[in-house]
Structure formats: structure tokens, C-alpha cells
């Protein structure tokens, strides 16, 4: 990690570093007019101007929060302390002179920064393992895990050239996460995204030392009452709060065989809504006795909280103790969201009920699939019951799935988004994808109306088709890994890219691309003769590029110095 950070710092700051070195050596180790000012000015721009642009880019009243806050604090401290340390050296310790020991201490501070940043990064990641992770974050975590394992297999050697194509098992896991994050992508686009993220992860060298625990995120595999495998989860995926609420009530339910006693723990976790500002932190253990199926828990809210639409925090459930031989697992809804709903989400202005999505996909061998039903608009404190039923599409009831006639789903109290489970039948035959529909037929409350998504379509995908899809993604992944991985070009390819407008994509080239190509052509053509990164592990490319940058810097610095003297 220290190796990669050193290379990144040296490579990105090479011009000003070399300018300062060349100028100091040329002046008998006395500071010139350009070197120190260039370094300090570049650092000041990075610290102040770039930070200001990032803040200014967020339009009011939008809010963005720093996710890796502890890493930010470490970086901000060292970035500011660097100026203070420079001031102390040049004004107080040895005025206008930088002594050797001061230079050594300054260089040592750089490695201390790397060490502190690594510790803060690891601590933050471990805390995130207990926090809410989106499917996109989970995809990145899985890819970082794979690249870390790959680096270990290669004895931590730098990966230059062809990146090995992952195994079928790994591709299957990555494809599943990509499908959750981007549900409408084709196999080719899925392969592109995985290849891009793998290359991004490899180029930055994973810093994590520990595996981030996987969080359960809408896999669609559940076992409600009467099924073989026992589970424990929340009764709803989303609970709604209103301004003025003092508490929110959540219900923990057990399904399936519940003859054994278990002990569970629930803990509040920050989202956009923060502890003490919106809610009071709570972590409590509960004991479920044999055959006990339901327990209500309460989270205290801050009465003066400024709740805004879609402010949310999370409550995480985990199993602490269970008897030997007990098979109870966490269900899909082991993470509950407590949210202040968007009151303008209902087009008619009247609260309504609808499905969360227009369609869901279930593997034929999944056993059970889950769809979500949500309220929209203003929250009602009254209990609401809906009726629903299944309808055949290309799938046939009792052959492909178990039909439901006059099914009932009740929203109690602050429950805002709940779920319906449908049993899928596996006929073990290779067949095309089949669909059936679930429709909300009635709402037993005149204050609620039907939402736009009154129906949802469930697509049953044959396991054989799923395997073919993963196989196609793996084949395409190998192609795009080779295409996207840095260090693949030969001298010939580098020269051809240098002389081509927009890297050869002339059909999509703009006037700006042509002008910038014309201005940069001499530099692009000259640097195309530097050895490609794939040669000898990339070291000739790195060293010769630094030498070339140094020569150009020396020439430019000399010209500027002459003009300054004139």
C-alpha cells in the first residue's frame, strides 16, 4: 500500500518536484523563484480550490455527506499541518534555511500520513460492515475481495498485462450483484461494468486487510410460516415516522419451525438521519422462547428533529445465541429502514398502495420469491388491509408456481413497505422464461387509492438459462478485461493512438477533440516512444517517463527563469 501511494504521489507531482530539484541543484542548493512557489501553490490549490469546487458543485438544498469521514479528518489534518510545519521551520527553528534533519522529519511525516490513513481506512471499513451497504457498494466490496485474493495468489506482485479471468463461481457472484444494482443491463454491459471496476480496484491496490461481512440485500429467498427452514426478520422492510412522533415501533417475527429458543440483537445505525439529531441510539438483546413468534421493539425519536423527505436510519438485526442444531437464519428483512416518507410521492395527493417495482426475477430453483408492496404519500396511523391474487401469464399455476386467491396483507401502525411471498415450483426441465402477475385487487380502507403499480410481473428464469447468461458474461469479461486493463498497448498501438484523433473514434470526434489533438500532437507523438507499461513490469515506462518529464520541466523552467530575469 505504501509502495503504491509513493508511486502515485511521485507520478502526479513529478513536474513540480523535478522543477524544484533542478532549480535548487542549479542554484547551489539555494531556493529559486519558481520551485518552492510551485510546490506550495500546487498544494494550496489542491487543499483549498478543489475542496471549494466540490462544495460549490452541490446545488442547494441538496445534501452530500462525507462517507469516509475519519479518512477525511486524517487527510485534512496533515494537509493543514504541512503549512504549519513549513512555517515553523522557515521562521522559528532555522530562519530561511532547511536543514538536513528537518528534511528527514518532513519525509518521515509522509510515511506517518500513510500509516494513519491506512488505520483510519480499515477502521471505517469495519464500521461499514455493520452499516447499511447498497448493492453498488456490495459489488465494489466483492470485487476488492477478489482482486485482493488475486494479489495474494501472485505473492503481492504487480499485475501487469492480462488480468486473469475470474472463475465461474466468482463471475456468478459478481453478476448477481450487478443485476441487483443495474437490473436492465445486457450480459455485455454487465461484463463491461465488472471489467471496469476490477481494473479500477487493481490500479488502486486494495488497502483492506479484513473481509467485509456480506449483508443480506434482497436476494428473494425466504421461508414464511409452514416452511422447512426457520428464519427471523422484521415484519416490514420500511417503517414510516412523522414529525412529532416520539417513538417508532418495529416488529420482529419468526417464521417456520420455532420450537427452539434463540437470542437476537437489534441495533440502530446512522443513515441520512443521525443518532441524537433524529433518533436515540439503541442496542438491545431479546430472548425468544420456544414457539414465540413475535416481539415488538421501540426506538425513541428526537422530538425536535428536522425530518425531511426520505431521511432514513437503519435498524440491524442479528442472531446472538441459538441452541445446538437450530437452523434459524436471518431473513431478507434483517435490516429495517425507518424513514420519513415523501408526502408528495402520491400524484393524486391521496395516500395510495402499490408494488415497489413493476417486475421481479426469480430463479426456478429459488423455492420462494418475494415482492414488496409499499404505501405512498401521507402516512396513516390506521391499519390498512389489501387483497391480492396471482394470474397466469406464460407460467401456469400449480405447474410453475403456487397460486394465491384472495391473499391478504395487513399494514399495522407505522409499517410502510411490506412483502408478499410466492412459492415457485421447479419442474427440472430446460424451458424458456415464464411470467405470472400479482395484482392488488382491493384496499379495505376508503382513504387509500390504488397506485400506478397495481400489478407486478414475476419472471421465472430457468437455471439453465441463468448458467448460460453467466457463461456469456464470463467470456465477455475476459475480452473487456484485456481491452480495459492498463499496460496492454505495444509501441505500435501507442503510436497509432497518438496520431489518431479521439483514439481512432473519428465518427464521434468533436471539433474540440480535433483542436486539442492538434495542440497536443507533438507531445503525444514524442511520449508514444516511451516503453509500454507491459514491458518488464512497467518499471522502464515509469523511470523513462519521469526522465522525460524532468527534461521538459528543466527546459520550461529555464525559459521562465530567463523571462523573469529580463
C-alpha positions in Angstrom: 0.0 0.0 0.0 2.8 2.4 0.9 4.5 1.4 -2.3 1.5 2.4 -4.5 0.8 5.6 -2.6 4.5 6.7 -3.0 4.3 6.0 -6.8 1.0 7.8 -7.1 2.4 10.9 -5.2 5.6 10.9 -7.2 3.9 10.4 -10.5 1.2 13.0 -10.1 3.6 15.6 -8.6 6.6 14.8 -10.7 6.7 18.2 -12.6 6.8 20.5 -9.6 9.1 18.1 -7.6 11.6 17.9 -10.5 11.4 21.6 -11.2 12.3 22.3 -7.6 15.2 19.8 -7.6 16.6 21.0 -10.8 16.4 24.6 -9.8 17.9 24.0 -6.3 20.8 22.0 -7.7 21.4 24.6 -10.4 21.5 27.4 -7.8 24.0 25.7 -5.4 21.2 24.4 -3.1 19.5 27.8 -2.7 15.9 28.3 -3.4 15.0 29.9 -6.7 12.0 31.9 -7.8 9.9 29.0 -9.2 10.5 25.7 -7.3 9.1 26.3 -3.8 6.3 28.6 -5.0 5.3 25.9 -7.5 5.0 23.2 -4.8 3.3 25.3 -2.2 1.0 26.8 -4.9 0.0 23.3 -6.2 -0.6 22.0 -2.6 -2.7 25.1 -1.8 -4.8 24.7 -4.9 -5.4 21.0 -4.0 -6.3 21.8 -0.5 -8.5 24.9 -0.9 -9.7 25.4 -4.5 -10.6 21.8 -5.2 -12.4 21.5 -1.9 -14.3 24.7 -2.7 -15.3 23.4 -6.1 -16.6 20.1 -4.6 -18.7 22.1 -2.2 -19.9 24.6 -4.8 -20.9 21.8 -7.2 -23.7 20.6 -4.8 -26.8 22.7 -5.5 -28.9 23.8 -2.6 -30.9 22.3 -0.9 -29.2 19.0 -1.8 -27.0 17.5 0.9 -24.0 15.3 0.5 -22.2 13.6 3.4 -18.6 12.5 3.6 -18.7 8.7 3.8 -15.1 8.0 4.8 -15.2 10.8 7.5 -12.2 9.5 9.6 -10.0 9.3 6.5 -11.1 12.8 5.6 -10.1 14.1 9.0 -6.7 12.5 8.8 -6.1 13.9 5.3 -7.3 17.4 6.3 -5.2 17.5 9.4 -2.0 16.5 7.6 -2.8 18.8 4.7 -3.1 21.8 7.1 -0.3 20.8 9.4 2.1 20.7 6.4 1.8 24.5 6.1 2.2 25.0 9.9 5.3 22.7 9.9 6.8 24.7 7.0 6.1 27.9 8.8 7.8 26.6 12.0 10.9 25.5 10.1 11.5 28.7 8.0 10.5 31.3 10.6 11.5 29.9 14.0 13.8 26.8 14.0 16.2 27.8 11.2 15.0 31.0 9.5 15.2 30.9 5.7 17.2 27.6 5.9 16.1 24.0 5.6 18.5 21.8 7.5 19.0 18.1 6.7 17.3 16.8 9.9 14.3 19.0 9.1 14.0 17.5 5.6 14.3 13.9 7.1 11.5 14.7 9.6 9.3 16.1 6.8 9.8 13.0 4.7 9.0 10.8 7.8 5.7 12.7 8.2 4.7 11.5 4.8 5.0 7.8 5.8 3.2 8.6 9.1 0.4 10.0 7.0 0.2 6.8 5.0 0.1 4.7 8.3 -2.6 6.8 9.9 -4.7 6.9 6.7 -4.5 3.1 6.4 -5.6 2.7 10.1 -8.5 5.1 9.6 -9.5 3.4 6.4 -9.6 0.0 7.9 -11.5 1.2 11.0 -14.0 2.9 8.7 -14.5 -0.2 6.6 -15.0 -2.4 9.7 -17.7 0.1 10.9 -19.3 0.0 7.5 -19.5 -3.8 7.7 -22.1 -3.2 10.5 -23.8 -0.5 8.5 -26.1 -0.3 5.5 -24.4 -1.2 2.2 -26.1 -0.6 -1.1 -25.9 -3.2 -3.9 -23.4 -1.0 -5.7 -21.2 -0.8 -2.6 -21.5 -4.5 -2.1 -20.4 -5.1 -5.7 -17.3 -2.9 -5.1 -16.6 -4.8 -1.9 -16.8 -8.2 -3.7 -14.5 -7.0 -6.5 -12.0 -5.7 -4.0 -12.1 -9.0 -2.2 -11.4 -10.9 -5.5 -8.5 -8.6 -6.5 -7.0 -8.9 -3.0 -7.2 -12.7 -3.3 -5.7 -12.5 -6.7 -2.8 -10.3 -5.4 -2.2 -12.9 -2.7 -2.0 -15.7 -5.2 0.6 -13.8 -7.1 2.6 -13.1 -3.9 1.5 -9.4 -3.9 3.3 -8.9 -7.3 2.1 -6.0 -9.5 -0.5 -7.2 -12.0 0.7 -6.0 -15.4 -0.6 -7.4 -18.7 -3.6 -9.8 -18.9 -5.7 -9.9 -15.7 -6.8 -13.5 -15.1 -10.5 -14.0 -15.9 -12.3 -14.9 -12.6 -13.7 -18.4 -12.1 -17.4 -19.3 -12.9 -18.3 -19.1 -9.2 -16.8 -15.6 -8.8 -18.4 -14.4 -12.0 -21.7 -15.8 -10.8 -21.5 -13.8 -7.6 -20.4 -10.6 -9.3 -23.1 -10.9 -12.0 -25.8 -11.4 -9.3 -24.7 -8.1 -7.6 -24.5 -6.3 -11.0 -28.0 -7.4 -11.8 -29.3 -6.1 -8.5 -27.6 -2.7 -9.0 -28.4 -2.3 -12.7 -31.3 -4.7 -13.4 -31.8 -3.8 -17.1 -28.3 -4.4 -18.4 -27.4 -6.9 -21.1 -24.7 -9.6 -20.4 -22.3 -7.5 -22.5 -22.9 -4.4 -20.4 -22.6 -6.4 -17.2 -19.2 -7.7 -18.4 -18.1 -4.1 -19.1 -19.0 -2.9 -15.6 -17.3 -5.8 -13.9 -14.2 -5.3 -16.0 -14.1 -1.6 -15.4 -14.5 -2.0 -11.6 -11.9 -4.7 -11.5 -9.4 -2.6 -13.3 -10.2 0.4 -11.1 -9.7 -1.8 -8.0 -6.4 -3.3 -9.3 -5.0 0.1 -10.2 -5.5 1.5 -6.7 -4.3 -1.7 -4.8 -6.8 -2.7 -2.2 -6.0 -1.4 1.3 -8.3 -3.6 3.3 -6.9 -6.4 5.4 -10.1 -8.0 6.6 -13.1 -9.3 4.8 -16.2 -7.1 5.0 -19.1 -9.2 6.1 -21.8 -9.6 3.4 -25.1 -8.0 4.2 -28.4 -9.6 3.1 -29.8 -7.5 0.3 -33.0 -8.6 -1.5 -32.0 -12.0 -2.6 -35.6 -13.1 -2.8 -35.0 -16.3 -0.8 -37.3 -16.6 2.3 -39.3 -19.2 4.1 -42.5 -17.9 5.7 -44.7 -19.9 8.1 -45.1 -23.6 7.4 -41.8 -24.0 5.5 -38.9 -26.1 6.4 -36.2 -23.5 7.2 -36.8 -21.2 10.1 -36.0 -17.5 9.8 -36.1 -14.4 11.9 -36.6 -10.9 10.4 -38.6 -7.6 10.7 -42.2 -7.6 9.8 -41.7 -4.9 7.2 -38.8 -3.5 5.2 -39.7 0.1 5.8 -41.3 1.8 8.7 -42.6 5.4 8.5 -42.3 8.2 11.0 -43.9 11.6 11.1 -42.9 15.0 12.6 -43.9 14.9 16.3 -43.6 11.1 16.7 -41.8 10.2 19.9 -41.2 6.6 19.1 -41.3 4.1 16.2 -42.5 0.6 16.7 -40.9 -2.3 14.9 -41.9 -5.9 15.0 -39.5 -8.8 14.9 -41.1 -12.1 13.6 -40.0 -15.7 13.4 -41.3 -18.0 10.6 -41.1 -21.7 10.0 -40.4 -24.2 12.9 -39.9 -22.2 16.1 -39.6 -24.9 18.7 -36.2 -23.7 19.9 -35.3 -20.7 21.9 -33.0 -18.1 20.3 -31.4 -14.8 21.3 -31.3 -11.9 18.9 -29.9 -8.3 19.0 -31.1 -5.2 17.2 -29.0 -2.0 16.8 -29.7 1.4 15.3 -27.4 2.6 12.5 -27.0 6.1 11.0 -28.3 6.8 7.6 -29.1 10.4 6.4 -30.9 10.6 9.7 -28.3 10.7 12.6 -28.4 9.5 16.1 -29.1 12.2 18.8 -30.2 14.5 16.0 -33.1 12.4 14.8 -33.2 9.3 17.0 -31.6 7.9 20.1 -29.1 5.1 19.7 -30.3 1.8 20.9 -28.8 -1.7 21.0 -30.7 -4.4 22.8 -30.8 -8.2 23.0 -34.1 -10.1 23.0 -34.8 -13.7 24.0 -37.4 -15.6 22.0 -38.7 -18.6 23.9 -39.8 -21.8 22.2 -42.8 -21.3 19.9 -42.7 -17.5 20.4 -43.1 -15.9 17.0 -43.4 -12.1 17.5 -41.9 -9.3 19.6 -42.4 -5.5 19.4 -39.4 -3.2 19.9 -39.4 0.6 20.2 -36.9 3.2 19.2 -37.1 6.7 20.8 -37.1 9.7 18.4 -35.9 13.2 19.0 -39.0 15.4 19.3 -37.3 18.4 17.9 -35.8 16.6 14.9 -35.9 18.3 11.5 -37.3 15.4 9.5 -37.2 15.9 5.7 -38.5 13.7 2.9 -36.6 10.4 2.6 -34.5 11.0 5.8 -33.7 7.4 6.9 -31.9 5.5 9.5 -31.5 1.7 9.9 -32.1 -1.0 12.5 -29.9 -4.1 12.1 -30.9 -7.5 13.4 -28.5 -10.3 14.1 -28.7 -13.7 15.9 -26.6 -13.8 19.0 -27.3 -17.2 20.5 -29.2 -20.3 19.4 -29.4 -23.9 20.6 -27.3 -26.7 19.1 -28.8 -27.9 15.9 -31.1 -24.9 15.5 -31.2 -23.9 11.8 -32.7 -20.4 12.2 -31.2 -17.9 9.8 -31.7 -14.2 9.1 -34.4 -13.4 6.5 -34.2 -10.7 3.8 -35.7 -8.1 6.0 -33.0 -8.3 8.7 -32.3 -4.6 8.0 -35.2 -2.3 8.6 -35.3 1.2 7.2 -37.0 3.9 9.3 -37.9 6.7 7.0 -39.8 10.0 6.8 -41.8 9.5 3.7 -42.1 11.8 0.7 -45.6 13.2 1.1 -45.6 14.4 -2.5 -44.9 10.9 -3.9 -48.7 10.4 -4.5 -49.7 12.1 -7.7 -53.3 12.4 -6.6 -52.4 13.8 -3.2 -54.3 11.0 -1.6 -52.3 8.1 0.1 -52.1 5.0 -2.1 -50.8 1.5 -2.1 -48.8 -0.1 -4.9 -45.9 -2.5 -5.6 -42.4 -1.2 -5.1 -41.4 -2.3 -8.6 -43.0 -3.2 -11.9 -41.3 -6.6 -12.2 -39.2 -9.1 -10.3 -37.0 -12.0 -11.5 -36.8 -15.4 -9.7 -34.7 -18.5 -10.5 -36.8 -21.6 -11.0 -35.0 -23.4 -8.2 -35.3 -20.5 -5.7 -38.2 -22.1 -3.8 -39.9 -18.8 -2.8 -39.8 -15.3 -4.3 -40.6 -12.1 -2.6 -42.2 -8.9 -3.9 -42.7 -5.7 -2.0 -45.8 -3.6 -1.5 -45.5 0.0 -0.3 -47.6 2.9 0.7 -47.2 6.3 -1.0 -47.9 9.8 0.2 -49.1 10.8 3.7 -48.7 8.2 6.4 -51.9 7.0 8.0 -51.8 5.7 11.6 -54.7 3.4 10.9 -54.2 -0.3 10.0 -54.7 -1.0 6.3 -55.5 -4.3 4.7 -55.2 -5.1 1.0 -56.3 -8.2 -1.0 -54.2 -9.6 -3.8 -54.2 -12.6 -6.2 -52.0 -14.2 -8.8 -52.8 -14.5 -12.5 -51.2 -16.7 -15.2 -49.1 -15.3 -17.9 -46.9 -17.8 -19.8 -46.4 -19.5 -16.4 -49.1 -21.9 -15.3 -50.4 -22.1 -11.8 -49.7 -25.4 -9.9 -47.0 -26.2 -12.5 -44.7 -23.3 -12.3 -45.9 -21.6 -9.1 -48.5 -22.0 -6.3 -51.4 -19.6 -7.0 -52.9 -17.3 -4.4 -56.6 -16.5 -4.3 -57.8 -13.6 -2.1 -54.5 -13.2 -0.3 -54.4 -10.7 2.5 -51.6 -8.3 3.5 -52.1 -6.0 6.5 -50.1 -2.9 7.3 -50.0 -2.3 11.1 -49.2 1.1 12.6 -46.0 2.5 11.2 -45.3 -0.3 8.7 -44.9 1.4 5.3 -43.4 -1.3 3.0 -44.1 -5.0 3.4 -43.7 -8.1 1.4 -45.6 -10.9 -0.3 -44.0 -14.4 -0.7 -45.0 -16.7 -3.6 -43.8 -20.3 -3.9 -42.0 -21.2 -7.1 -42.2 -24.8 -8.4 -39.2 -26.4 -10.1 -40.1 -28.9 -12.8 -36.4 -29.7 -13.5 -36.9 -29.1 -17.2 -35.0 -26.8 -19.5 -37.5 -24.2 -20.8 -37.9 -20.6 -21.7 -38.5 -17.8 -19.2 -42.1 -17.7 -17.9 -44.1 -15.0 -16.3 -47.1 -14.5 -14.0 -48.8 -11.5 -12.5 -49.6 -10.4 -8.9 -52.4 -7.9 -8.7 -53.8 -5.8 -5.8 -57.5 -6.4 -6.1 -58.9 -4.4 -3.2 -57.9 -1.9 -0.5 -60.0 -2.2 2.6 -59.8 1.5 3.5 -61.6 4.2 1.6 -58.8 6.8 2.4 -56.3 4.9 0.3 -56.4 4.5 -3.5 -54.6 2.2 -6.0 -51.1 3.5 -7.0 -49.7 3.3 -10.6 -48.1 -0.1 -9.9 -51.2 -2.0 -9.1 -49.7 -5.1 -10.8 -46.2 -6.5 -10.9 -44.8 -9.2 -13.2 -42.7 -12.1 -11.8 -40.4 -13.7 -14.4 -39.3 -17.2 -13.7 -35.9 -17.8 -15.2 -34.7 -21.3 -15.9 -31.5 -22.3 -14.1 -30.1 -23.5 -17.4 -30.7 -20.0 -18.9 -29.1 -18.4 -15.8 -26.0 -20.6 -16.3 -25.8 -19.6 -20.0 -26.0 -16.0 -19.0 -23.2 -16.3 -16.5 -21.1 -18.2 -19.1 -21.7 -15.4 -21.6 -20.7 -12.7 -19.0 -17.5 -14.6 -18.2 -16.5 -14.9 -21.9 -17.2 -11.2 -22.4 -15.5 -10.3 -19.2 -12.2 -11.8 -20.4 -12.4 -9.7 -23.5 -13.1 -6.5 -21.8 -10.5 -7.1 -19.1 -7.9 -7.4 -21.8 -9.3 -4.3 -23.5 -9.5 -2.1 -20.4 -6.5 -3.2 -18.4 -3.7 -0.5 -18.4 -0.5 -1.7 -19.9 -1.9 -3.7 -22.8 -0.6 -1.5 -25.6 2.5 -2.2 -27.6 4.8 0.6 -29.1 2.8 0.3 -32.4 -0.5 0.8 -30.6 0.8 3.7 -28.6 2.0 5.5 -31.8 -1.3 4.8 -33.6 -3.3 6.2 -30.7 -1.0 9.2 -30.6 -1.5 10.1 -34.2 -5.3 9.4 -34.2 -8.0 11.9 -33.3 -10.1 10.7 -30.3 -8.1 7.5 -30.1 -9.3 6.5 -33.5 -13.0 7.0 -32.9 -13.3 9.7 -35.6 -17.1 9.2 -36.1 -17.7 10.5 -32.5 -14.9 13.1 -32.5 -15.9 16.7 -31.9 -14.3 20.0 -33.0 -12.8 20.3 -29.6 -11.3 16.9 -29.9 -9.6 17.9 -33.2 -8.3 21.2 -31.7 -6.9 19.6 -28.6 -5.3 16.8 -30.7 -3.6 19.4 -32.9 -2.2 21.3 -29.9 -1.1 18.2 -28.0 0.2 16.2 -31.1 3.9 16.9 -30.6 3.8 15.8 -27.0 1.6 12.8 -27.7 3.8 11.6 -30.5 7.1 12.1 -28.6 5.8 10.3 -25.5 4.4 7.4 -27.6 8.0 6.2 -27.9 8.3 5.6 -24.1 8.3 1.8 -23.4 4.7 0.4 -22.9 3.7 -0.4 -19.3 3.5 -4.1 -20.1 7.3 -4.2 -20.6 9.4 -5.5 -17.6 6.6 -5.0 -15.1 6.2 -1.3 -16.0 9.5 -0.1 -14.5 11.1 1.1 -17.7 7.9 3.1 -18.5 7.8 4.7 -15.1 11.5 5.6 -15.0 11.8 6.9 -18.6 8.6 8.9 -18.2 10.0 10.6 -15.1 13.2 11.4 -17.0 11.2 12.8 -19.9 9.1 14.9 -17.6 12.3 16.1 -15.9 13.9 17.2 -19.2 10.7 19.1 -20.3 10.5 20.6 -16.8 14.1 21.7 -17.0 13.6 23.4 -20.4 10.4 25.1 -19.4 11.9 26.2 -16.1 14.9 27.6 -17.8 12.9 29.6 -20.2 10.7 31.0 -17.5 13.7 31.9 -15.4 15.2 33.8 -18.3 12.0 35.8 -18.8 11.8 36.5 -15.1 15.4 37.9 -15.1 14.6 40.1 -18.1 
